[in-house]
Structure formats: C-alpha cells, structure tokens
Amino acid sequence: MTYIPSMMEADLKGKVVLVRMDHNVVKKGKIKDPMRIDATIPTLLHIFKKGGMPILMSHVGRPFDKVSKQINISEYESVEPIVDYISQKLQLKGIIPTMTAGDSFGITDLSPLAESVEAMKKGDCDFVYLPNTRWFKGEEAKDDSADAFAKNLAGYAELYINDAFGSWQAHASTYQITQFLPAYAGLLMLKEIANLDQVFQPKRPLVAVVAGSKFDTKIGPLAALLEIADHLVLGGVIYNAYIAAKYGINVSGLSEEDVAAARKFIADSGENISKMLELPGVILCQSIQERNEDNWDACRIEDMKDWDQSEPIGYILDADPDVFDIPEIKQVFASAGTVFVNAVMGFTPMFPEGSMAMYRLIDNNAKAVKLFGGGDTIQDFGTYLPGIFSQAQNNPLYYFFTGGGAILSAIENRSSTGMKPIQALIKEK
C-alpha cells in the first residue's frame, strides 16, 4: 500500500527544514495577489510550532531565456517582496542569502546559505528565504546539473517539505531534491490533493468549465474531463476554436493550429462530445484593443453560421451573459452536484460580463460543491463580484485551488497524485 507522508509525522524539533512553496505572485517587483502566500502560512506556523527552522524557497516568473539558454536575474523577479510580506504579516524576521551568478547560466555557489542558516540557529532571524529558485543553475535543467543543484541544496537541511501544489513541473527543487532528503507533504499540498479528489470522485452531476488561450495545450485535460464530467463548458479562445472547427466559422485571431487541434479533439471525442454544453450566444467585437458602444454586439452562433465566411467575422471576446438565463443552461448549473471551474469566460478587463453571469449562476446553486482553480479565474471572481467572493471564502462548499495549471495537469494524468513532484513523495506503507 502506498501513501504520502505528511509533515505532521515528521520530527522537526531543532532541525533545519527545506520547504518548497509556490509563492509565484510577484509581477514587476510587486505582489499581485497574496493568496498563494496566505495559503501556505499554516504550514509555516506548524513548522515553528514543532521547533523547526525553515529555509523557504519558491520560483518567481520565467527568468530562463529559451533562445539564449541564459538566466536573467532581475530585481523584478526577486523574492524580496514575498519576504517583506511574510515578515510584516507574521511579525517575523526573514533573511535572503546574498548570492551572485558566476556566469549567465545561473547561481552555482550556495555557500552564503551556510551563514544564513547559522544566523537562524542563533536566533538572529526566524526564517531564511532562498533567492528565486529559477536563478539557480540546474533548477529547470534536464541534465546532471539538476541532481547537482538538488544535492548541493540538500546539504544545508535535514528534511524536505513540499507545499507547492501549484509548482507541478518536475524541477530540481520539487522533484530531484526528494532523492537526497527525507521528504514530506505540507499541509496545503495535502489539502489541495484531497479537494482535487472531488473532481475524480464527484457528487454528480459534475459540470466542468474550462477556458484558455491555446487549444493544443488543453487537449489532454479536456479529453480527460469529457470522460469524467457530465457536462463540459468551454470559454475563451478555446471556445472560439471549437466553434470554428465544428461550424466552419471564420473567427479573427485564431491560428490554424488551434482550429486543427479543435477538429482533432472533436473527432477523437467520439460519443463523449455529446457532453459538451454549448453556449449559443457570444460577444462579437471588431477590435481587441478597445471597447466602445459601436464596435461590439451580442450574436447567436446559429446566425453566424450563415454569414459570408470569406472574411473573418471579428473577435469573439466573451460569452453573452444572457445565455446564462436560458432555462436549459440554468437547469444544468442548478442541478449540478459538483462544479469545477478553471475559466475566465471573456477577455477581461474589457469583457467581464460573461464570467460574472456564470459565477452568479454557480453561486445560486446552494447545494453543489464548487471548485475553482486558476489565478485569473479566482482574481476575476474577487475583482468583479467581491461580495459573493468574500462569502464564498468562508463557505465549506467552495474551494479555491492555488494552482490552475497543476489541476489541469493532474486531470490529464487522471489522478490527484499523478504529477511527478507528488509521485516523488509517495512511499510504501
């Protein structure tokens, strides 16, 4: 029998604990939304409670340039705002070891970490926060440098906790590190896995809503959702591609690759395609640069099929909010036992109305389990419907995941524990 060791089982007293978190919330040097940080605070407090001394770490942004193969170290992707936020929120003192890259391929010298750990042991600080993990040579590598970085890092700690559910890719700080230290799951990690199980073992009917900007990256998760869901609703660019592929409508802004991927998805879905809940109305706009009273209109897909397709019809930038008042659509959402949402329906902030109408409709179902994932999804919910969002955060039937990409990866793997970093934690009992 296999299981995931919990940090609750670990003896942390007097030990240096390496903790991987998903605090990727810094944009241009400022925290965009502290939700991901706040979600990990129970894990951090429990480490302190059990007498552990934490070295925290997280990636921020994408400093690796795929063309030049170089790592760009910039203050705009520093963890400093994260450390300041935690220090102020918890009235603790955190320090960041000063490390510099020997060349443009990342930091290799971790020796300054020893001084920071010693300061923590002496009580001169409460926690240490490693610089952006993606600044280190080997973090995202596919060669021996990943093992080298993980082994070097492990030399400064006595055990490892992964609390970064949203960091689903197998990188050195989430995957290889488990080869060199006793490894445990953090409280948030276990909580996310438990709630994700509600997608795989839902209270039925299960209504899944997914949006995105690229169809080809969503084929795997969408195919898996069609297998387990009772209804699947699409939004965003992937709905545009679906409409174009199914009805031969020429939609502005779509690549042929996306339309081809949508055609393949429809063909490969077989009878499951009948589970698609098509929203019959969309917002059509002639520009994605601006919105004014003259350049957009609500249109029915049924009517658009008869238009002259020699020229693109324009940009489909939202679901028509009125479609969520159609009795058949309302009934699907009203009768759902579980609703899984990884979707912003429209091109926000210009077109938030479709998302707002859908979120209101979901909230009206007082009995359904409501699972929301994805940073944009949750941020838009909170921005445009702050009252409903505030109440939802204290409603046990709602759960807000910290990682949207992680959820879709797990769904594609058809298991809440299918992601490689989680697989690396699993032990035989």
N, C-alpha and C positions, 0 to 999 in steps of 0.2 A: 504494500500500500504506500502511496506517495502523499506527501503533504508539503506545505510551505511553512518553514519555521518562522514563527512570529518573534519580533523583538521582545515581546513580553516574556519569552522563555530565556532570554539571554541574561547572563550576569554582567552588568555594566559597571558595577562599583569600582571606581578608581581606574577605569580603562579608557583609553583613547578610542573613540568611535568614529569611523569614517561614514558619513551619511550623504548619500546621493539624493538630492531633491530636484524637483522641476520648478525652478524659480525663473523661468524664461519669460519675464514680464517687463523687461527694460526695453524701451524704444527711444533711441536717440538720447540716451543718458538719463531718462526719466521713467519711473514706474507707470505703466499704462493702467494696470488694474492689479491690486494686491491679492486678489482672490486665491491664486495658487500658493502664495506665501502663507496666507492665513490658514489654508487647509493643512499645512504641514506643522503648524505650531503645536498641536497636541503631541506629535512625535517628539519634537524638540524638548518640550516641557517634561515628557516622560523620561527622556534621557537624563535630564538634570535630576529628576526625582530619584532615579535609580543610581545616581552617583557617577554617571558617565561624563566624559569630556569630549564634546563633539567637534569634529572637523567637518564643516558643511561644504557642499560643492554642488554646482549647477552649471549647465551651459546657458549662454545668452546669445541669441542671434545666430548668424551664419558667417563667421569670420573667415572660413576657408574658401578661397577662390578656386573654383573647379578648373578654370582655364590656366592660371599661372601655377596652380598647386601650392600657393603660398597662403600663410595665415596672417590676416590683417589684424593687428592688435590696436584697438581704438578705445578711447575713454567712453565712447558711446555704447560700447558693449561690455562695460565693466560691471562687476558685481557690487561696486561701492554703494549704489542706491539701495540695493537689497539689504546690505549690512546695516546701513543707516536706518532703514525701515524696521528691521527686527530689533535693533538696539533701542530705538525710541519706543516701539510698541511694548516691549517686554522689560524695558529699563535694565538692559544688559549691556556689556561691553564686548564688542566683537572686533577682531583684527584681521586684516588681509596681509598675508606674507608678500613682501616686495620681491617680485620675480621678473626677470627680463629674458627675452628670447635671444639666444646666441646667434640666430640667423632668422631668415624669413619663413622657416619651416616649423616654428613653434618653440615653446619653452621646453627645455630638457633638464635644466638644473633645478631640482626640488629642494636642495639643501636649506634654503631660507625657511622652509616649513618646520625644521627642527627647532629653531629659535622660537617660533610662534607657539609650538606645542609646549615647549618648556615654560613659556610665559603663562600659558593656560594652567599648567600643573602647579605653578607657584601662586595662582590666583590673581595674576595681573590682568587677565581678561577672562570672559566667560565662555567664549567660543571662538574658533578660528574658521575663517571662510576662505577657501581656496579661490584663486583667480579663475575666471571663466574657463571651464574645462576644455572648451574648444580652442583655447590658446595653446594647449599643450601638444607637442609632437606625439602622435600615436593615438590620441583620443578617438579620432574618426578613421584611423588607418585600417587597411585590410591586410597588413603585413606584420612582421615580427615586432615592429615598433609599438603596436597596441599592447602586446604582452609585456614589453619592456616598461612602458609607462605604468601599466597596472601594477606590475611587481614593485617598481620603484615607489609608487604611491602607497602600496600596502605596507611598506617598511616603516611608516610613520604611525600606524594604528594597530589595534589588537582585534578588532572585528568590524564588520561592514553591515550597514543597514541601507536597503534600497527603499526609498519612499517616493520614488519618481515614476509614478504610473504613466504620466504623460510622455516621459522620455522612453519611447518604446523601441528605439533602434538599438541594435547590439553594438554599443561603443565600449571603449576600454573601461570607463567609469560606471557602466551599467551591466557589463557582461564579463569581460576578462577578469575584472577585479575579484570575482567570486572564486577564482581558482587559487587565490593567494590568502584569503582571509575567511574565517567563519562568517557565513552570510545569512541575513535575516530580512524579512519583510517589515517595513514600517507600518504604523497604524493606518495612514492614508492609503497605502498600497493595498492592504487587506480590505479596507472599506470599499475601495474602487472595484476590486475583484468581486466582492460579494454583491455589489449593486449591478455589476455587469452580468452576473448570473441571471438577473431578472430579464435580460434580453433573450438569453438562451432558454430559460425556463419561465416564460412569461405567464402572467394572468391574462387569459385570452378574452377577446381578440387582441392581437398585437398590431398596432398601427405604427409603421416606421416612416419617418420623414427625413430625407437626405437631400442636401444641396451641395454645390461645389462649382469650381471654375473649370475643371478638366474632367471630361468623361472617362478618358482612358485610365486615369488613376483610381476611378471609383468602380470599375467593372467588377473586381473581386468582391468587395464588400456588398455591392448591390446584388450580385448573384446569390451571395450567402443570405442576404436579407429576404430575397424572394422565396428562399426555401423555408425560412422560419417564421416570416411575418404573414399575417392575414391580409394586410393591405400595405402597399408601398406608395408613398407620395414623393415626387421629385420637385425640386425647386432650383433656382439659379441657372447657371449656364448649362448644367447637365440636363435640365428640363428642356431648354432650348434645343439641345442636340437631339434629345428624344423625340420632340415634336417634328424637327426637321427630318429625322430618319424615318419616322413612322408615316408621316403625311406628305412628305416631299415638299415641305415649305422652305423657302429660301430665306433664312434668318441672318441678318447682319451680325458680324463679329464672330461667327463660328468658323473654326478651321475644318478642313475636310477630314483631318484625323479624328476630331471629336465626333463628327457625323458618322464616319465609318465605324468608330468604336460603338456608337449607339446602335447602328444597324446590327453589328455583331451581337451586342447584348440582347437585342430583341429576338434575333434568330436563335441564339443559344438558350434562351429562357424557356422555350417550349410552352407547355401549358401554364407554367407559373406566371407568364406575362399577364394572365387574366387577373392577377392580384394587384396590378397597377391601378391606382386610383388617380385618374387623370383630372387635373383641374382644368375645366373647359374655358376659363377666361384668363387673359393676361393683360398686362400693361405694356403697350407698344409705344416706343419713343424714337424719334428720329436722331437723337443725339445722346451720347453718354457723358457729355461734358457739362450739360446744364439741363435744368428742368424749368419750363415756364408753361403758362396756361395754354399755349398754342402748339406745343411740339409733342404732346403725348395724348394717348387715348386708350380707353379700355376696349378690348376686342375679344371676340369669340373665335376660338380655334376653328370651329366648324365653318365660319365665314371666311377665314384666312385661306382655307384650302382652295377656294375658288378664285383667289386673286391671281393676277398675272405674275408668274414666278420668274420672268426674265430678269427682274431686278430684285434685290433683297427687300424684304418688307420693312426693315428697320430693326431696332434692338428691342428684344423682349427683356424688360428690366424689372418685372415684378409679377407676382400672381395678382390678379384682380381681387381686391379684398371682398367684393360682392359674392365671389364663388363660395365663400365660407358661410353664406346664408342660404345656399341651395339645400333643400331638405335632404337630398341623398348624401351630400357631403357632410352636413351637420350630423346625420344619423351615424355615419361611420365613426366620427370622433366621439359622439355622445355615448356610443355603445362599447367603446374600447375598454379593455381591462388594463392594457399597458400601452403607453405612447412613448416611443423613442424618437427624440428629435436631435438631429445633427444638421441643422438647416437655418440659414437666413434666406427667406424666400426672394427678397428683392435686392437690388443694387443700392445698398444703404451708403450714406445717409439720405440720398436723393429720394429713394423709394422704399420707405419702411412700412407702408400701409398693409401690404400682404402679410408680412411677418406678424404685425400687431394683431390683425384679424385672426390669424391662425392661433397665436398664443392665447388670445382671449377665449377662443372656442375650446382649446385644450383645457384651459383653467376651469371652464364651465362644467367639465366632467369631474364631479366631486369624488368619484369612487376609483378612478383609474390611477395606476402607478405612472408617474410622469418622469422620464429620464432624459435629461438634457445634457448634451456634450458639445464641445467645440467653443473656443474662445469668443469668436464672433457671435455665435448663437446666444451665449449667455450674456455677453456685453450688450447686444442689441435688446435683449429681453429687459435687462436692467435699465437701459437708457430710455427706451420708448414706453415701457409700462412699469415704472418704478414702484407704484403701489402694489400691483399684483406680484411683482418680483419680490418685494420685501416680505409679503405674506408667505410666498412660496418657499422662501429660505427657511421658514420655521414650520413648514408643513411636512410631516413624515412621508406623505405620498409623493413628494418631489425629491429628486436627487440631481445635483449638478456635478457632472464629472469635470475633472481638471484638464483632461486631455482629449480633444476631439479626434486627432489622428490616431491616437492609441486605441480608442474604442473601435474605429473602423478597421484597424489592423487586427484586433482581436476577433472581430466579427468575420473578417476574411479567413482567419485561421480556425473559425468555428469553435472557439474555446476562449473562456475568460482568462485562461492561463497559457494561451498559445504563443504569446510574444516571447522572444528569446531571452530578454532580461528576467522575465518571470520564470521561464523554464530553468534558468541558471540557479534559481533559488530552491527549486523543488528537490526534496530529499526522500529517501526510502525510510519508512517508519518501521 
